Amino acid sequence: LRSSNRQNAVVTLIYLGKQVSLPCEQRNPRDDVTVYQQHCGGQNLCVYKGQLLKGGKFQFVSHRNPGFGFSLNFSLNGVPVERLSTCCEYRHQPGRRLGSKNGYFGFVDVKGSAPCER
């Protein structure tokens, strides 16, 4: 086994919530959030799974390998809702909504690792 000297980045995101909620969801306002990361252009790894309220922040450790992009798939309550694909973890500015103007998640911070060369 090869040992890697690189430090993985810790990514912090915020769950901005859904635009529409159903009356049956008012009993439990938390949503099941699952984030998968595609690493090395292949298999997806679950990097975060938990229940969040609107405005809840969460962190995960990125498993991106040098030379590969940063790709995430987001699911809410078991339904795929967004996909993010960029060159590295440092591509987004803090406070920005991911995806479209109606995106469910926002970028808060990234620590560790280093930006890509692009």
mmCIF file of the C-alpha atoms, coordinates in Angstrom:
data_MODEL
# 
_entry.id   MODEL 
# 
loop_
_atom_site.group_PDB 
_atom_site.id 
_atom_site.type_symbol 
_atom_site.label_atom_id 
_atom_site.label_alt_id 
_atom_site.label_comp_id 
_atom_site.label_asym_id 
_atom_site.label_entity_id 
_atom_site.label_seq_id 
_atom_site.pdbx_PDB_ins_code 
_atom_site.Cartn_x 
_atom_site.Cartn_y 
_atom_site.Cartn_z 
_atom_site.occupancy 
_atom_site.B_iso_or_equiv 
_atom_site.pdbx_formal_charge 
_atom_site.auth_seq_id 
_atom_site.auth_comp_id 
_atom_site.auth_asym_id 
_atom_site.auth_atom_id 
_atom_site.pdbx_PDB_model_num 
ATOM 1   C CA . LEU A 1 1   ? 0.000   0.000  0.000   1.00 0.00 ? 1   LEU A CA 1 
ATOM 2   C CA . ARG A 1 2   ? 1.187   3.482  -0.835  1.00 0.00 ? 2   ARG A CA 1 
ATOM 3   C CA . SER A 1 3   ? 0.910   6.107  1.862   1.00 0.00 ? 3   SER A CA 1 
ATOM 4   C CA . SER A 1 4   ? -0.253  9.552  0.866   1.00 0.00 ? 4   SER A CA 1 
ATOM 5   C CA . ASN A 1 5   ? 1.221   12.710 2.353   1.00 0.00 ? 5   ASN A CA 1 
ATOM 6   C CA . ARG A 1 6   ? -1.650  14.874 1.188   1.00 0.00 ? 6   ARG A CA 1 
ATOM 7   C CA . GLN A 1 7   ? -4.187  16.261 3.619   1.00 0.00 ? 7   GLN A CA 1 
ATOM 8   C CA . ASN A 1 8   ? -7.845  15.812 2.737   1.00 0.00 ? 8   ASN A CA 1 
ATOM 9   C CA . ALA A 1 9   ? -9.992  18.936 2.670   1.00 0.00 ? 9   ALA A CA 1 
ATOM 10  C CA . VAL A 1 10  ? -12.788 19.433 5.201   1.00 0.00 ? 10  VAL A CA 1 
ATOM 11  C CA . VAL A 1 11  ? -15.787 20.956 3.425   1.00 0.00 ? 11  VAL A CA 1 
ATOM 12  C CA . THR A 1 12  ? -18.555 22.800 5.305   1.00 0.00 ? 12  THR A CA 1 
ATOM 13  C CA . LEU A 1 13  ? -21.951 23.291 3.639   1.00 0.00 ? 13  LEU A CA 1 
ATOM 14  C CA . ILE A 1 14  ? -25.304 24.651 4.768   1.00 0.00 ? 14  ILE A CA 1 
ATOM 15  C CA . TYR A 1 15  ? -28.708 23.151 4.030   1.00 0.00 ? 15  TYR A CA 1 
ATOM 16  C CA . LEU A 1 16  ? -30.862 26.008 2.743   1.00 0.00 ? 16  LEU A CA 1 
ATOM 17  C CA . GLY A 1 17  ? -34.087 24.005 2.747   1.00 0.00 ? 17  GLY A CA 1 
ATOM 18  C CA . LYS A 1 18  ? -36.794 23.203 0.248   1.00 0.00 ? 18  LYS A CA 1 
ATOM 19  C CA . GLN A 1 19  ? -38.902 25.800 -1.526  1.00 0.00 ? 19  GLN A CA 1 
ATOM 20  C CA . VAL A 1 20  ? -42.124 23.855 -0.941  1.00 0.00 ? 20  VAL A CA 1 
ATOM 21  C CA . SER A 1 21  ? -43.078 21.745 2.059   1.00 0.00 ? 21  SER A CA 1 
ATOM 22  C CA . LEU A 1 22  ? -46.060 19.450 2.431   1.00 0.00 ? 22  LEU A CA 1 
ATOM 23  C CA . PRO A 1 23  ? -48.432 19.516 5.434   1.00 0.00 ? 23  PRO A CA 1 
ATOM 24  C CA . CYS A 1 24  ? -47.379 15.967 6.399   1.00 0.00 ? 24  CYS A CA 1 
ATOM 25  C CA . GLU A 1 25  ? -43.769 17.184 6.743   1.00 0.00 ? 25  GLU A CA 1 
ATOM 26  C CA . GLN A 1 26  ? -44.668 19.701 9.443   1.00 0.00 ? 26  GLN A CA 1 
ATOM 27  C CA . ARG A 1 27  ? -44.599 17.012 12.149  1.00 0.00 ? 27  ARG A CA 1 
ATOM 28  C CA . ASN A 1 28  ? -40.936 16.304 11.429  1.00 0.00 ? 28  ASN A CA 1 
ATOM 29  C CA . PRO A 1 29  ? -39.302 19.331 9.786   1.00 0.00 ? 29  PRO A CA 1 
ATOM 30  C CA . ARG A 1 30  ? -35.945 17.548 9.416   1.00 0.00 ? 30  ARG A CA 1 
ATOM 31  C CA . ASP A 1 31  ? -34.871 16.234 6.044   1.00 0.00 ? 31  ASP A CA 1 
ATOM 32  C CA . ASP A 1 32  ? -32.650 13.218 5.416   1.00 0.00 ? 32  ASP A CA 1 
ATOM 33  C CA . VAL A 1 33  ? -29.596 14.564 3.603   1.00 0.00 ? 33  VAL A CA 1 
ATOM 34  C CA . THR A 1 34  ? -27.120 12.244 1.910   1.00 0.00 ? 34  THR A CA 1 
ATOM 35  C CA . VAL A 1 35  ? -24.013 13.394 0.050   1.00 0.00 ? 35  VAL A CA 1 
ATOM 36  C CA . TYR A 1 36  ? -22.043 11.069 -2.210  1.00 0.00 ? 36  TYR A CA 1 
ATOM 37  C CA . GLN A 1 37  ? -18.636 11.900 -3.640  1.00 0.00 ? 37  GLN A CA 1 
ATOM 38  C CA . GLN A 1 38  ? -17.347 10.375 -6.840  1.00 0.00 ? 38  GLN A CA 1 
ATOM 39  C CA . HIS A 1 39  ? -13.622 9.863  -6.454  1.00 0.00 ? 39  HIS A CA 1 
ATOM 40  C CA . CYS A 1 40  ? -11.092 8.825  -9.089  1.00 0.00 ? 40  CYS A CA 1 
ATOM 41  C CA . GLY A 1 41  ? -13.804 9.063  -11.746 1.00 0.00 ? 41  GLY A CA 1 
ATOM 42  C CA . GLY A 1 42  ? -15.463 5.887  -10.514 1.00 0.00 ? 42  GLY A CA 1 
ATOM 43  C CA . GLN A 1 43  ? -17.238 4.603  -7.452  1.00 0.00 ? 43  GLN A CA 1 
ATOM 44  C CA . ASN A 1 44  ? -19.390 6.878  -5.259  1.00 0.00 ? 44  ASN A CA 1 
ATOM 45  C CA . LEU A 1 45  ? -18.579 7.153  -1.546  1.00 0.00 ? 45  LEU A CA 1 
ATOM 46  C CA . CYS A 1 46  ? -21.101 8.314  1.048   1.00 0.00 ? 46  CYS A CA 1 
ATOM 47  C CA . VAL A 1 47  ? -19.336 11.271 2.717   1.00 0.00 ? 47  VAL A CA 1 
ATOM 48  C CA . TYR A 1 48  ? -22.307 12.566 4.742   1.00 0.00 ? 48  TYR A CA 1 
ATOM 49  C CA . LYS A 1 49  ? -25.635 11.194 5.950   1.00 0.00 ? 49  LYS A CA 1 
ATOM 50  C CA . GLY A 1 50  ? -27.840 12.863 8.524   1.00 0.00 ? 50  GLY A CA 1 
ATOM 51  C CA . GLN A 1 51  ? -31.054 14.716 9.331   1.00 0.00 ? 51  GLN A CA 1 
ATOM 52  C CA . LEU A 1 52  ? -30.965 18.489 9.012   1.00 0.00 ? 52  LEU A CA 1 
ATOM 53  C CA . LEU A 1 53  ? -33.250 21.427 9.638   1.00 0.00 ? 53  LEU A CA 1 
ATOM 54  C CA . LYS A 1 54  ? -33.313 24.354 7.245   1.00 0.00 ? 54  LYS A CA 1 
ATOM 55  C CA . GLY A 1 55  ? -30.207 26.436 7.999   1.00 0.00 ? 55  GLY A CA 1 
ATOM 56  C CA . GLY A 1 56  ? -28.281 23.489 9.434   1.00 0.00 ? 56  GLY A CA 1 
ATOM 57  C CA . LYS A 1 57  ? -24.558 23.315 8.709   1.00 0.00 ? 57  LYS A CA 1 
ATOM 58  C CA . PHE A 1 58  ? -22.701 20.077 8.112   1.00 0.00 ? 58  PHE A CA 1 
ATOM 59  C CA . GLN A 1 59  ? -19.150 18.965 7.332   1.00 0.00 ? 59  GLN A CA 1 
ATOM 60  C CA . PHE A 1 60  ? -17.477 16.112 5.535   1.00 0.00 ? 60  PHE A CA 1 
ATOM 61  C CA . VAL A 1 61  ? -13.959 15.109 4.543   1.00 0.00 ? 61  VAL A CA 1 
ATOM 62  C CA . SER A 1 62  ? -13.350 15.190 0.802   1.00 0.00 ? 62  SER A CA 1 
ATOM 63  C CA . HIS A 1 63  ? -11.704 12.111 -0.678  1.00 0.00 ? 63  HIS A CA 1 
ATOM 64  C CA . ARG A 1 64  ? -10.712 13.724 -3.986  1.00 0.00 ? 64  ARG A CA 1 
ATOM 65  C CA . ASN A 1 65  ? -7.439  12.465 -5.415  1.00 0.00 ? 65  ASN A CA 1 
ATOM 66  C CA . PRO A 1 66  ? -4.992  14.830 -7.150  1.00 0.00 ? 66  PRO A CA 1 
ATOM 67  C CA . GLY A 1 67  ? -5.644  15.044 -10.868 1.00 0.00 ? 67  GLY A CA 1 
ATOM 68  C CA . PHE A 1 68  ? -9.360  14.272 -10.509 1.00 0.00 ? 68  PHE A CA 1 
ATOM 69  C CA . GLY A 1 69  ? -12.323 16.617 -10.200 1.00 0.00 ? 69  GLY A CA 1 
ATOM 70  C CA . PHE A 1 70  ? -14.530 17.318 -7.193  1.00 0.00 ? 70  PHE A CA 1 
ATOM 71  C CA . SER A 1 71  ? -17.906 15.709 -7.802  1.00 0.00 ? 71  SER A CA 1 
ATOM 72  C CA . LEU A 1 72  ? -20.829 15.492 -5.356  1.00 0.00 ? 72  LEU A CA 1 
ATOM 73  C CA . ASN A 1 73  ? -24.344 14.060 -5.601  1.00 0.00 ? 73  ASN A CA 1 
ATOM 74  C CA . PHE A 1 74  ? -26.955 15.312 -3.119  1.00 0.00 ? 74  PHE A CA 1 
ATOM 75  C CA . SER A 1 75  ? -30.108 13.431 -2.080  1.00 0.00 ? 75  SER A CA 1 
ATOM 76  C CA . LEU A 1 76  ? -33.024 14.666 0.035   1.00 0.00 ? 76  LEU A CA 1 
ATOM 77  C CA . ASN A 1 77  ? -35.231 12.046 1.640   1.00 0.00 ? 77  ASN A CA 1 
ATOM 78  C CA . GLY A 1 78  ? -33.845 9.444  -0.776  1.00 0.00 ? 78  GLY A CA 1 
ATOM 79  C CA . VAL A 1 79  ? -34.461 11.502 -3.928  1.00 0.00 ? 79  VAL A CA 1 
ATOM 80  C CA . PRO A 1 80  ? -31.462 12.806 -5.937  1.00 0.00 ? 80  PRO A CA 1 
ATOM 81  C CA . VAL A 1 81  ? -31.787 16.607 -6.113  1.00 0.00 ? 81  VAL A CA 1 
ATOM 82  C CA . GLU A 1 82  ? -28.454 18.119 -7.154  1.00 0.00 ? 82  GLU A CA 1 
ATOM 83  C CA . ARG A 1 83  ? -25.096 17.319 -8.662  1.00 0.00 ? 83  ARG A CA 1 
ATOM 84  C CA . LEU A 1 84  ? -21.968 19.435 -8.253  1.00 0.00 ? 84  LEU A CA 1 
ATOM 85  C CA . SER A 1 85  ? -18.935 18.919 -10.449 1.00 0.00 ? 85  SER A CA 1 
ATOM 86  C CA . THR A 1 86  ? -15.926 21.257 -10.313 1.00 0.00 ? 86  THR A CA 1 
ATOM 87  C CA . CYS A 1 87  ? -12.158 21.089 -10.604 1.00 0.00 ? 87  CYS A CA 1 
ATOM 88  C CA . CYS A 1 88  ? -11.527 21.187 -6.821  1.00 0.00 ? 88  CYS A CA 1 
ATOM 89  C CA . GLU A 1 89  ? -13.022 21.993 -3.417  1.00 0.00 ? 89  GLU A CA 1 
ATOM 90  C CA . TYR A 1 90  ? -11.873 25.628 -3.626  1.00 0.00 ? 90  TYR A CA 1 
ATOM 91  C CA . ARG A 1 91  ? -13.956 26.508 -6.706  1.00 0.00 ? 91  ARG A CA 1 
ATOM 92  C CA . HIS A 1 92  ? -16.844 28.145 -4.783  1.00 0.00 ? 92  HIS A CA 1 
ATOM 93  C CA . GLN A 1 93  ? -16.806 31.311 -2.720  1.00 0.00 ? 93  GLN A CA 1 
ATOM 94  C CA . PRO A 1 94  ? -18.136 31.252 0.854   1.00 0.00 ? 94  PRO A CA 1 
ATOM 95  C CA . GLY A 1 95  ? -21.796 32.246 1.078   1.00 0.00 ? 95  GLY A CA 1 
ATOM 96  C CA . ARG A 1 96  ? -22.662 31.066 -2.445  1.00 0.00 ? 96  ARG A CA 1 
ATOM 97  C CA . ARG A 1 97  ? -25.651 28.861 -3.207  1.00 0.00 ? 97  ARG A CA 1 
ATOM 98  C CA . LEU A 1 98  ? -24.687 25.670 -5.034  1.00 0.00 ? 98  LEU A CA 1 
ATOM 99  C CA . GLY A 1 99  ? -26.437 24.822 -8.260  1.00 0.00 ? 99  GLY A CA 1 
ATOM 100 C CA . SER A 1 100 ? -29.209 27.138 -9.435  1.00 0.00 ? 100 SER A CA 1 
ATOM 101 C CA . LYS A 1 101 ? -30.822 30.065 -7.658  1.00 0.00 ? 101 LYS A CA 1 
ATOM 102 C CA . ASN A 1 102 ? -33.233 27.505 -6.153  1.00 0.00 ? 102 ASN A CA 1 
ATOM 103 C CA . GLY A 1 103 ? -30.445 25.186 -4.964  1.00 0.00 ? 103 GLY A CA 1 
ATOM 104 C CA . TYR A 1 104 ? -30.855 23.347 -1.687  1.00 0.00 ? 104 TYR A CA 1 
ATOM 105 C CA . PHE A 1 105 ? -27.291 23.806 -0.418  1.00 0.00 ? 105 PHE A CA 1 
ATOM 106 C CA . GLY A 1 106 ? -24.802 26.602 0.089   1.00 0.00 ? 106 GLY A CA 1 
ATOM 107 C CA . PHE A 1 107 ? -21.042 26.683 0.405   1.00 0.00 ? 107 PHE A CA 1 
ATOM 108 C CA . VAL A 1 108 ? -19.662 27.804 3.785   1.00 0.00 ? 108 VAL A CA 1 
ATOM 109 C CA . ASP A 1 109 ? -15.966 26.927 3.998   1.00 0.00 ? 109 ASP A CA 1 
ATOM 110 C CA . VAL A 1 110 ? -13.156 24.585 3.029   1.00 0.00 ? 110 VAL A CA 1 
ATOM 111 C CA . LYS A 1 111 ? -10.046 23.870 5.095   1.00 0.00 ? 111 LYS A CA 1 
ATOM 112 C CA . GLY A 1 112 ? -7.017  21.779 4.368   1.00 0.00 ? 112 GLY A CA 1 
ATOM 113 C CA . SER A 1 113 ? -5.625  20.409 1.151   1.00 0.00 ? 113 SER A CA 1 
ATOM 114 C CA . ALA A 1 114 ? -4.693  22.896 -1.588  1.00 0.00 ? 114 ALA A CA 1 
ATOM 115 C CA . PRO A 1 115 ? -6.487  24.402 -4.578  1.00 0.00 ? 115 PRO A CA 1 
ATOM 116 C CA . CYS A 1 116 ? -5.925  22.741 -7.920  1.00 0.00 ? 116 CYS A CA 1 
ATOM 117 C CA . GLU A 1 117 ? -3.655  24.289 -10.530 1.00 0.00 ? 117 GLU A CA 1 
ATOM 118 C CA . ARG A 1 118 ? -6.522  25.544 -12.710 1.00 0.00 ? 118 ARG A CA 1 
# 
